[in-house]
Amino acid sequence: MKQEVIFLAAFFLSTALHAQSEETRTLELDGGGRVTYTLRTHPVDAHAARPTGELAPTSALDAAKLLNLHLSAGDIEEAALLSNAPRSRFEVLRDYRESVGAEEFKRVFAQYFYPENRLLAEVGIDKHRLLIWDLKEGANRIAGQYFVEVEGRYLVDDVPNDARTGLRWVLEAYRSGKITR
């Protein structure tokens, strides 16, 4: 009996620590358009928490962690394979690495794991996700990463589509202060 109570207490504590909240919202656009999306928040340290097992792209957050691990190590080939358009993603990453240098490239993506940075929100439209980050350094502190669920895996969403456009509008609203958590 005592072990069951301890197990249940640990289970509920674990659940509370990793709790997420999710709500449906609507962004009113200039010109009368609307974007309806879900907003999910994660624990403050969700971006830094290490998985207990092998990391797989089974959620947008885990896909981002895996992507950022590859990029912070300079491995653009593996990172590009996490895209729904891997060839063009590889080319973009290669060009960016060449423009800033290998060490700066790694540093830029390693900052997603820094404890002072945080994941503000996960925004969803259908199978598409936007992770909105508050990065404490750089000219544009509010950053976004786009993902799409394809056959149970989350991939970087590099193919233009209506849902991604809606997510971009949500990101712009975050950046301008029209949306808050």
MDAnalysis code that builds the backbone (N, CA, C; Angstrom):
import MDAnalysis as mda
import numpy as np

u = mda.Universe.empty(543, n_residues=181, atom_resindex=np.repeat(np.arange(181), 3), trajectory=True)
u.add_TopologyAttr("name", ["N", "CA", "C"] * 181)
u.add_TopologyAttr("resid", np.arange(1, 182))
u.add_TopologyAttr("resname", ["MET", "LYS", "GLN", "GLU", "VAL", "ILE", "PHE", "LEU", "ALA", "ALA", "PHE", "PHE", "LEU", "SER", "THR", "ALA", "LEU", "HIS", "ALA", "GLN", "SER", "GLU", "GLU", "THR", "ARG", "THR", "LEU", "GLU", "LEU", "ASP", "GLY", "GLY", "GLY", "ARG", "VAL", "THR", "TYR", "THR", "LEU", "ARG", "THR", "HIS", "PRO", "VAL", "ASP", "ALA", "HIS", "ALA", "ALA", "ARG", "PRO", "THR", "GLY", "GLU", "LEU", "ALA", "PRO", "THR", "SER", "ALA", "LEU", "ASP", "ALA", "ALA", "LYS", "LEU", "LEU", "ASN", "LEU", "HIS", "LEU", "SER", "ALA", "GLY", "ASP", "ILE", "GLU", "GLU", "ALA", "ALA", "LEU", "LEU", "SER", "ASN", "ALA", "PRO", "ARG", "SER", "ARG", "PHE", "GLU", "VAL", "LEU", "ARG", "ASP", "TYR", "ARG", "GLU", "SER", "VAL", "GLY", "ALA", "GLU", "GLU", "PHE", "LYS", "ARG", "VAL", "PHE", "ALA", "GLN", "TYR", "PHE", "TYR", "PRO", "GLU", "ASN", "ARG", "LEU", "LEU", "ALA", "GLU", "VAL", "GLY", "ILE", "ASP", "LYS", "HIS", "ARG", "LEU", "LEU", "ILE", "TRP", "ASP", "LEU", "LYS", "GLU", "GLY", "ALA", "ASN", "ARG", "ILE", "ALA", "GLY", "GLN", "TYR", "PHE", "VAL", "GLU", "VAL", "GLU", "GLY", "ARG", "TYR", "LEU", "VAL", "ASP", "ASP", "VAL", "PRO", "ASN", "ASP", "ALA", "ARG", "THR", "GLY", "LEU", "ARG", "TRP", "VAL", "LEU", "GLU", "ALA", "TYR", "ARG", "SER", "GLY", "LYS", "ILE", "THR", "ARG"])
u.atoms.positions = np.array([
    [0.824, -1.192, 0.000],
    [0.000, 0.000, 0.000],
    [0.872, 1.262, 0.000],
    [1.892, 1.275, 0.873],
    [2.767, 2.433, 0.963],
    [3.486, 2.674, -0.367],
    [3.926, 1.592, -1.025],
    [4.601, 1.738, -2.319],
    [3.651, 2.301, -3.368],
    [2.384, 1.883, -3.326],
    [1.400, 2.407, -4.271],
    [1.193, 3.894, -4.073],
    [1.135, 4.335, -2.829],
    [0.957, 5.757, -2.529],
    [2.165, 6.544, -3.026],
    [3.364, 6.024, -2.773],
    [4.582, 6.699, -3.240],
    [4.595, 6.761, -4.762],
    [4.237, 5.659, -5.425],
    [4.202, 5.644, -6.884],
    [3.210, 6.677, -7.413],
    [1.999, 6.697, -6.848],
    [0.980, 7.653, -7.308],
    [1.413, 9.088, -7.064],
    [2.033, 9.357, -5.934],
    [2.515, 10.705, -5.653],
    [3.587, 11.104, -6.669],
    [4.509, 10.200, -6.939],
    [5.562, 10.483, -7.924],
    [4.967, 10.686, -9.316],
    [3.974, 9.863, -9.656],
    [3.326, 9.986, -10.963],
    [2.659, 11.354, -11.118],
    [1.903, 11.766, -10.111],
    [1.205, 13.049, -10.202],
    [2.175, 14.225, -10.184],
    [3.253, 14.114, -9.428],
    [4.266, 15.159, -9.431],
    [4.922, 15.257, -10.798],
    [5.270, 14.122, -11.371],
    [5.872, 14.095, -12.702],
    [4.923, 14.699, -13.731],
    [3.657, 14.341, -13.647],
    [2.656, 14.873, -14.570],
    [2.542, 16.384, -14.428],
    [2.539, 16.881, -13.204],
    [2.425, 18.317, -12.968],
    [3.642, 19.063, -13.496],
    [4.833, 18.483, -13.315],
    [6.041, 19.146, -13.780],
    [6.094, 19.242, -15.298],
    [5.508, 18.271, -15.975],
    [5.557, 18.254, -17.429],
    [4.230, 18.653, -18.055],
    [3.375, 19.257, -17.270],
    [2.043, 19.625, -17.745],
    [2.139, 20.663, -18.855],
    [1.238, 20.542, -19.756],
    [1.117, 21.491, -20.841],
    [-0.300, 22.031, -20.796],
    [-0.465, 23.251, -21.227],
    [-1.817, 23.752, -21.375],
    [-2.039, 24.013, -22.860],
    [-3.270, 23.846, -23.271],
    [-3.589, 24.030, -24.686],
    [-4.940, 24.717, -24.791],
    [-5.017, 25.696, -25.672],
    [-6.277, 26.389, -25.900],
    [-6.383, 26.782, -27.368],
    [-7.603, 26.924, -27.821],
    [-7.850, 27.378, -29.191],
    [-8.005, 28.888, -29.172],
    [-7.346, 29.537, -30.109],
    [-7.399, 30.997, -30.217],
    [-7.652, 31.390, -31.670],
    [-8.032, 32.649, -31.848],
    [-8.220, 33.207, -33.184],
    [-7.484, 34.528, -33.271],
    [-6.688, 34.677, -34.308],
    [-5.973, 35.921, -34.579],
    [-6.763, 36.679, -35.641],
    [-7.158, 37.897, -35.306],
    [-7.858, 38.762, -36.259],
    [-6.804, 39.521, -37.061],
    [-6.844, 39.381, -38.377],
    [-5.860, 40.009, -39.251],
    [-6.376, 41.347, -39.758],
    [-5.452, 42.235, -40.075],
    [-5.838, 43.476, -40.735],
    [-6.481, 43.109, -42.063],
    [-7.574, 43.748, -42.396],
    [-8.267, 43.428, -43.633],
    [-9.388, 42.422, -43.434],
    [-9.605, 41.984, -42.176],
    [-10.748, 41.125, -41.895],
    [-10.502, 39.635, -41.887],
    [-9.306, 39.174, -42.233],
    [-9.038, 37.744, -42.202],
    [-8.866, 37.229, -40.782],
    [-8.905, 35.920, -40.642],
    [-8.744, 35.289, -39.332],
    [-7.881, 34.046, -39.467],
    [-7.143, 33.762, -38.406],
    [-6.382, 32.530, -38.313],
    [-6.763, 31.875, -36.985],
    [-7.325, 30.680, -37.060],
    [-7.652, 29.930, -35.856],
    [-6.556, 28.896, -35.637],
    [-6.068, 28.829, -34.411],
    [-4.938, 27.958, -34.094],
    [-5.058, 27.463, -32.663],
    [-4.280, 26.447, -32.347],
    [-4.170, 26.017, -30.958],
    [-2.848, 26.533, -30.410],
    [-2.882, 26.923, -29.165],
    [-1.698, 27.413, -28.483],
    [-1.406, 26.462, -27.332],
    [-0.223, 25.910, -27.338],
    [0.202, 24.990, -26.282],
    [1.431, 25.588, -25.615],
    [1.436, 25.563, -24.303],
    [2.618, 25.996, -23.567],
    [3.271, 24.778, -22.938],
    [4.564, 24.864, -22.771],
    [5.378, 23.795, -22.205],
    [6.023, 24.308, -20.923],
    [6.529, 23.423, -20.077],
    [7.281, 23.868, -18.895],
    [8.463, 24.739, -19.314],
    [8.883, 25.607, -18.408],
    [9.944, 26.579, -18.704],
    [11.212, 25.924, -19.227],
    [11.577, 24.768, -18.689],
    [12.830, 24.130, -19.090],
    [12.640, 23.031, -20.140],
    [11.512, 23.019, -20.814],
    [11.215, 21.944, -21.780],
    [12.267, 21.853, -22.882],
    [12.827, 22.975, -23.272],
    [13.823, 22.975, -24.349],
    [15.156, 22.386, -23.902],
    [15.433, 22.439, -22.619],
    [16.731, 21.980, -22.119],
    [16.680, 20.564, -21.565],
    [15.505, 20.089, -21.244],
    [15.379, 18.764, -20.632],
    [15.849, 17.695, -21.608],
    [16.683, 16.823, -21.125],
    [17.210, 15.734, -21.950],
    [16.259, 14.551, -21.896],
    [16.005, 13.920, -23.024],
    [15.116, 12.747, -23.014],
    [15.787, 11.574, -22.311],
    [14.960, 10.703, -21.746],
    [15.507, 9.546, -21.051],
    [15.933, 8.464, -22.029],
    [15.329, 8.400, -23.197],
    [15.679, 7.405, -24.201],
    [16.258, 8.066, -25.430],
    [16.190, 7.361, -26.540],
    [16.678, 7.904, -27.807],
    [15.733, 8.993, -28.288],
    [16.279, 10.092, -28.753],
    [15.490, 11.214, -29.222],
    [14.976, 10.910, -30.622],
    [13.668, 11.077, -30.823],
    [13.035, 10.835, -32.119],
    [12.072, 11.982, -32.396],
    [11.824, 12.289, -33.664],
    [10.941, 13.409, -34.011],
    [9.451, 13.059, -33.899],
    [9.024, 12.626, -32.712],
    [7.630, 12.223, -32.512],
    [6.751, 13.358, -32.009],
    [7.343, 14.514, -31.760],
    [6.617, 15.730, -31.421],
    [7.393, 16.884, -32.043],
    [6.758, 18.038, -32.154],
    [7.473, 19.188, -32.707],
    [8.659, 19.562, -31.820],
    [8.467, 19.519, -30.505],
    [9.557, 19.870, -29.604],
    [10.717, 18.883, -29.714],
    [10.437, 17.594, -29.753],
    [11.513, 16.617, -29.904],
    [12.197, 16.741, -31.260],
    [11.432, 17.054, -32.296],
    [12.037, 17.275, -33.618],
    [12.963, 18.479, -33.575],
    [12.554, 19.541, -32.878],
    [13.397, 20.730, -32.754],
    [14.674, 20.410, -31.979],
    [14.538, 19.645, -30.900],
    [15.726, 19.259, -30.133],
    [16.689, 18.462, -31.003],
    [16.158, 17.500, -31.741],
    [17.000, 16.680, -32.606],
    [17.649, 17.536, -33.698],
    [16.872, 18.384, -34.318],
    [17.388, 19.292, -35.343],
    [18.499, 20.171, -34.778],
    [18.239, 20.791, -33.629],
    [19.214, 21.705, -33.042],
    [20.463, 20.972, -32.549],
    [20.317, 19.723, -32.113],
    [21.496, 18.929, -31.752],
    [22.388, 18.707, -32.966],
    [21.774, 18.331, -34.088],
    [22.562, 18.126, -35.318],
    [23.232, 19.427, -35.759],
    [22.464, 20.521, -35.735],
    [23.001, 21.789, -36.213],
    [24.075, 22.337, -35.282],
    [23.904, 22.182, -33.974],
    [24.917, 22.677, -33.035],
    [26.203, 21.862, -33.125],
    [26.116, 20.668, -33.705],
    [27.310, 19.855, -33.965],
    [27.853, 20.115, -35.370],
    [27.155, 20.932, -36.160],
    [27.588, 21.240, -37.521],
    [27.199, 20.189, -38.544],
    [26.345, 19.270, -38.182],
    [25.958, 18.160, -39.061],
    [24.738, 18.547, -39.903],
    [25.006, 19.236, -41.010],
    [23.898, 19.711, -41.840],
    [23.244, 18.586, -42.644],
    [23.968, 17.522, -42.912],
    [23.386, 16.401, -43.661],
    [22.245, 15.755, -42.858],
    [22.510, 15.423, -41.582],
    [21.476, 14.814, -40.739],
    [20.339, 15.790, -40.481],
    [20.659, 17.058, -40.293],
    [19.626, 18.060, -40.068],
    [18.712, 18.171, -41.289],
    [19.292, 18.156, -42.472],
    [18.498, 18.275, -43.693],
    [17.542, 17.104, -43.872],
    [17.913, 15.939, -43.368],
    [17.031, 14.768, -43.468],
    [15.791, 14.906, -42.602],
    [15.769, 15.892, -41.713],
    [14.597, 16.155, -40.871],
    [13.664, 17.179, -41.512],
    [13.775, 17.369, -42.805],
    [12.960, 18.337, -43.543],
    [12.049, 17.621, -44.532],
    [10.915, 18.249, -44.855],
    [10.060, 17.703, -45.907],
    [10.552, 18.133, -47.292],
    [11.648, 18.863, -47.348],
    [12.333, 19.218, -48.601],
    [13.839, 19.179, -48.308],
    [14.390, 17.971, -48.103],
    [15.772, 17.852, -47.606],
    [16.842, 18.473, -48.495],
    [16.697, 18.388, -49.779],
    [17.731, 18.944, -50.667],
    [17.822, 20.467, -50.515],
    [16.678, 21.146, -50.564],
    [16.724, 22.606, -50.436],
    [17.139, 23.013, -49.021],
    [16.725, 22.261, -47.987],
    [17.146, 22.558, -46.609],
    [18.657, 22.424, -46.498],
    [19.243, 21.384, -47.095],
    [20.694, 21.198, -47.066],
    [21.386, 22.404, -47.691],
    [20.896, 22.854, -48.839],
    [21.516, 23.980, -49.534],
    [21.454, 25.257, -48.708],
    [20.316, 25.507, -48.071],
    [20.168, 26.694, -47.224],
    [21.133, 26.633, -46.036],
    [21.193, 25.471, -45.400],
    [22.093, 25.315, -44.256],
    [23.556, 25.443, -44.665],
    [23.916, 24.843, -45.789],
    [25.293, 24.923, -46.283],
    [25.672, 26.378, -46.566],
    [24.779, 27.098, -47.256],
    [25.051, 28.501, -47.584],
    [25.184, 29.350, -46.318],
    [24.320, 29.100, -45.343],
    [24.386, 29.863, -44.096],
    [25.690, 29.574, -43.360],
    [26.077, 28.303, -43.273],
    [27.329, 27.932, -42.600],
    [28.517, 28.589, -43.294],
    [28.507, 28.611, -44.625],
    [29.595, 29.253, -45.364],
    [29.627, 30.761, -45.115],
    [28.471, 31.379, -44.927],
    [28.430, 32.833, -44.740],
    [28.882, 33.266, -43.344],
    [28.634, 32.432, -42.312],
    [28.980, 32.837, -40.941],
    [30.181, 32.099, -40.373],
    [30.603, 31.010, -40.997],
    [31.695, 30.192, -40.486],
    [31.161, 29.056, -39.627],
    [31.930, 27.988, -39.557],
    [31.477, 26.769, -38.890],
    [31.223, 26.963, -37.397],
    [32.092, 27.688, -36.702],
    [31.923, 27.858, -35.250],
    [30.718, 28.725, -34.914],
    [30.530, 29.801, -35.642],
    [29.359, 30.662, -35.401],
    [28.076, 29.907, -35.733],
    [28.100, 29.123, -36.776],
    [26.949, 28.298, -37.158],
    [26.551, 27.399, -35.988],
    [27.507, 26.708, -35.417],
    [27.227, 25.814, -34.291],
    [26.692, 26.591, -33.091],
    [27.286, 27.752, -32.808],
    [26.865, 28.558, -31.668],
    [25.426, 29.033, -31.811],
    [25.065, 29.449, -33.015],
    [23.702, 29.940, -33.256],
    [22.671, 28.876, -32.887],
    [22.925, 27.644, -33.250],
    [21.942, 26.589, -32.987],
    [22.071, 26.000, -31.581],
    [23.237, 26.104, -30.987],
    [23.401, 25.640, -29.606],
    [22.612, 26.509, -28.637],
    [22.387, 27.769, -28.996],
    [21.689, 28.666, -28.071],
    [20.250, 28.234, -27.779],
    [19.671, 27.390, -28.621],
    [18.323, 26.900, -28.339],
    [18.286, 26.057, -27.065],
    [19.426, 25.565, -26.612],
    [19.504, 24.766, -25.394],
    [19.911, 25.580, -24.166],
    [20.315, 26.843, -24.345],
    [20.759, 27.650, -23.210],
    [19.619, 27.828, -22.217],
    [19.891, 27.716, -20.922],
    [18.828, 27.820, -19.921],
    [18.149, 29.191, -19.886],
    [18.851, 30.258, -20.274],
    [18.233, 31.588, -20.245],
    [17.252, 31.802, -21.397],
    [17.325, 30.966, -22.412],
    [16.376, 31.027, -23.514],
    [15.207, 30.125, -23.192],
    [14.093, 30.351, -23.872],
    [12.950, 29.488, -23.557],
    [11.998, 29.378, -24.731],
    [11.263, 28.304, -24.682],
    [10.209, 28.057, -25.646],
    [8.966, 28.772, -25.136],
    [8.498, 29.767, -25.870],
    [7.318, 30.521, -25.441],
    [6.031, 29.755, -25.691],
    [5.938, 29.130, -26.870],
    [4.673, 28.481, -27.227],
    [4.870, 27.540, -28.395],
    [3.936, 26.618, -28.486],
    [3.801, 25.760, -29.656],
    [2.434, 26.086, -30.249],
    [2.437, 26.497, -31.489],
    [1.212, 26.894, -32.165],
    [0.898, 25.848, -33.224],
    [-0.346, 25.430, -33.289],
    [-0.715, 24.393, -34.243],
    [-1.881, 24.783, -35.130],
    [-1.761, 24.440, -36.394],
    [-2.852, 24.513, -37.361],
    [-2.813, 23.190, -38.110],
    [-3.858, 22.409, -37.935],
    [-3.911, 21.066, -38.521],
    [-2.676, 20.272, -38.107],
    [-1.916, 19.765, -39.060],
    [-0.721, 18.961, -38.756],
    [0.556, 19.810, -38.725],
    [0.396, 21.109, -38.803],
    [1.535, 22.024, -38.848],
    [1.759, 22.646, -37.477],
    [3.039, 22.836, -37.121],
    [3.400, 23.404, -35.827],
    [4.434, 24.504, -36.009],
    [4.324, 25.486, -35.136],
    [5.303, 26.568, -35.040],
    [5.779, 26.594, -33.597],
    [7.076, 26.489, -33.390],
    [7.645, 26.680, -32.066],
    [8.159, 28.111, -32.009],
    [7.702, 28.851, -31.006],
    [8.109, 30.244, -30.845],
    [9.077, 30.316, -29.669],
    [10.263, 30.836, -29.947],
    [11.359, 30.884, -28.983],
    [11.682, 32.315, -28.595],
    [12.049, 32.510, -27.340],
    [12.613, 33.774, -26.874],
    [14.097, 33.529, -26.670],
    [14.894, 34.027, -27.595],
    [16.349, 33.876, -27.539],
    [16.921, 35.190, -27.019],
    [17.706, 35.140, -25.994],
    [18.131, 36.342, -25.280],
    [19.179, 37.173, -26.004],
    [19.751, 36.666, -27.077],
    [20.709, 37.490, -27.804],
    [20.364, 37.512, -29.280],
    [20.860, 38.523, -29.948],
    [20.597, 38.643, -31.381],
    [19.601, 39.760, -31.661],
    [19.544, 40.156, -32.899],
    [18.684, 41.267, -33.297],
    [17.208, 40.898, -33.217],
    [16.873, 39.683, -33.556],
    [15.483, 39.261, -33.546],
    [15.306, 38.199, -32.458],
    [14.939, 38.621, -31.276],
    [14.886, 37.718, -30.122],
    [13.783, 36.680, -30.227],
    [12.693, 36.991, -30.872],
    [11.597, 36.041, -31.011],
    [11.811, 35.283, -32.319],
    [12.131, 34.000, -32.191],
    [12.443, 33.169, -33.357],
    [11.365, 32.100, -33.513],
    [11.216, 31.602, -34.722],
    [10.241, 30.553, -34.989],
    [10.853, 29.400, -35.752],
    [10.368, 28.206, -35.440],
    [10.734, 27.010, -36.193],
    [9.429, 26.327, -36.601],
    [9.321, 25.965, -37.880],
    [8.108, 25.377, -38.443],
    [8.279, 23.878, -38.657],
    [7.264, 23.124, -38.275],
    [7.276, 21.670, -38.431],
    [5.931, 21.205, -38.981],
    [5.944, 20.011, -39.564],
    [4.714, 19.386, -40.040],
    [4.782, 17.899, -39.702],
    [3.636, 17.349, -39.312],
    [3.585, 15.919, -39.015],
    [3.342, 15.159, -40.309],
    [4.215, 14.216, -40.600],
    [4.120, 13.370, -41.778],
    [4.312, 11.922, -41.318],
    [3.260, 11.147, -41.415],
    [3.302, 9.729, -41.047],
    [3.876, 9.506, -39.643],
    [3.407, 10.314, -38.683],
    [3.805, 10.141, -37.293],
    [5.140, 10.753, -36.909],
    [5.812, 11.400, -37.849],
    [7.094, 12.073, -37.582],
    [6.920, 13.560, -37.851],
    [7.599, 14.363, -37.061],
    [7.597, 15.804, -37.309],
    [8.849, 16.175, -38.084],
    [8.642, 16.889, -39.178],
    [9.728, 17.333, -40.051],
    [9.707, 18.851, -40.145],
    [10.854, 19.438, -40.435],
    [10.903, 20.874, -40.705],
    [10.009, 21.128, -41.907],
    [9.114, 22.101, -41.778],
    [8.141, 22.398, -42.836],
    [8.740, 23.411, -43.798],
    [9.345, 22.908, -44.872],
    [10.007, 23.752, -45.856],
    [9.201, 23.907, -47.147],
    [7.976, 23.398, -47.163],
    [7.144, 23.486, -48.361],
    [6.067, 24.534, -48.122],
    [6.011, 25.574, -48.961],
    [4.986, 26.605, -48.766],
    [3.580, 26.003, -48.777],
    [2.744, 26.479, -47.849],
    [1.361, 26.018, -47.767],
    [0.553, 27.028, -46.951],
    [-0.761, 26.909, -47.011],
    [-1.635, 27.863, -46.323],
    [-1.465, 27.818, -44.803],
    [-1.330, 26.623, -44.237],
    [-1.173, 26.518, -42.784],
    [0.112, 27.206, -42.327],
    [1.177, 27.016, -43.065],
    [2.444, 27.663, -42.694],
    [2.327, 29.178, -42.796],
    [1.600, 29.668, -43.799],
    [1.376, 31.109, -43.910],
    [0.627, 31.617, -42.690],
    [-0.399, 30.894, -42.259],
    [-1.131, 31.270, -41.050],
    [-0.227, 31.279, -39.828],
    [0.645, 30.291, -39.724],
    [1.585, 30.244, -38.605],
    [2.562, 31.422, -38.652],
    [2.972, 31.821, -39.847],
    [3.858, 32.978, -39.991],
    [3.172, 34.246, -39.489],
    [1.872, 34.376, -39.777],
    [1.113, 35.535, -39.280],
    [1.042, 35.528, -37.757],
    [0.898, 34.350, -37.168],
    [0.881, 34.243, -35.705],
    [2.249, 34.659, -35.147],
    [3.332, 34.200, -35.766],
    [4.666, 34.584, -35.324],
    [4.851, 36.099, -35.415],
    [4.415, 36.700, -36.498],
    [4.522, 38.155, -36.643],
    [3.726, 38.873, -35.554],
    [2.559, 38.334, -35.202],
    [1.750, 38.929, -34.136],
    [2.459, 38.815, -32.783],
    [3.143, 37.705, -32.545],
    [3.950, 37.556, -31.326],
    [5.058, 38.601, -31.292],
    [5.745, 38.717, -32.411],
    [6.870, 39.666, -32.476],
    [6.425, 41.097, -32.261],
    [5.247, 41.447, -32.742],
    [4.759, 42.830, -32.610],
    [4.043, 43.075, -31.290],
    [3.849, 42.039, -30.495],
    [3.178, 42.208, -29.201],
    [1.666, 42.104, -29.252],
    [1.108, 41.765, -30.416],
    [-0.351, 41.630, -30.526],
    [-0.846, 40.376, -29.818],
    [0.023, 39.389, -29.669],
    [-0.316, 38.146, -28.976],
    [0.654, 37.977, -27.815],
    [0.110, 37.596, -26.694],
    [0.938, 37.237, -25.549],
    [0.513, 35.872, -25.083],
    [1.303, 35.297, -24.227],
    [0.985, 33.979, -23.690],
    [-0.271, 34.102, -22.895],
])
